[in-house]
């Protein structure tokens, strides 16, 4: 039986980063809308870890800002 290897954590993170960046650039998240790890993870079908890492990258890129302890905007 030939089984494909499960996706690596890096590929999840890269996919999540690309998807979130794409949605932000397309205006799917209106400016000022709260972006919560849990809801984004559910939307993208992944755990919170790749979402958290992607959001940290998007902060460095200036596309989102941390909003205290309630997520990102």
Buried (B, 14 or more C-beta within 10 A) or exposed (E): EEEEEEEEEEEBBBBBBEBBBEBBEEEEBEEEEEBBBEEBBEEBEBEBBBBBBBBBBBEEEEBBEEEEEEBBB
